[in-house]
């Protein structure tokens, strides 16, 4: 399987710049794995494809406001800092990306906030763009996090070519997000409203949660034609014993398991054992899924429409069938479906 197989022309005007007015009223394409048949629905129609006892698996990761703007000492040059992950809470140590990287050296101080509320010192160069920062803050840890996240903004992808708006604080977050640690949102979950979850409950459709903290490695360009040579960045996942038992019990009963999004599908396959049963796990996965991959856990997948060459498209094609998925994308473009994190959804059944 080659990278070039995932090339297609995506008109820029189809990349959604805003979410749909109501979470559960985006468009929904149904793709049938058996024959490639395509149906056109509204997202809240999704429950008609599931029965009592079927299971939805959600990712409960929570996006934090990872993008900050500061100024370099002496020169006052504006620097963008993208928080990647916390390394040491006690000494306020973070892995970050900085732009422009060439202007930042070890020992430089960066100032954040109109009144220089927060100061950070560069203590290490980790990659060509990456740095390790130590934030200098005298208050408690909770006070520090409040100040840090108060200065940050939601890390909308670069494909959204507009300033961050007030509504993004809630709309760039699933309604069930609870485990802080992601710098990107699991987009398939954005379509679920409280009303839709209540309707699921009434119909007897079960749900459980895993945690997969999305990082920027998911969006790194693949620079090899042979996909077997691509190395994924690791991503932290947590599968609790309760989630394990719920998934395995559903499988034992012969009911369907629906993975809500790329991150859920990858996490489930990362902990899959014999006969499609999973184990509990807390750690990291670097699993890269592309055609032809033999899935063993989930029977269905909910996903958004993704960019050319993306690992999200590759997993979708692996699950739905390469030819069927690529044809569905041609239909989506012709029918003007919206692509990207705030775009429309696909259910593969």
Helices and strands as residue ranges (DSSP letters): G 3-6, G 12-14, G 23-25, E 27-31, E 38-42, G 43-49, E 55-59, E 61-63, E 67-72, E 78-88, E 93-99, G 101-103, E 109-112, E 118-125, E 130-136, H 141-151, H 168-171, E 179-182, G 187-191, H 194-203, E 206-212, G 216-219, G 227-229, E 235-239, H 241-252, E 257-260, H 262-270, G 274-276, E 281-285, E 300-304, H 311-320, H 322-334, E 345-348
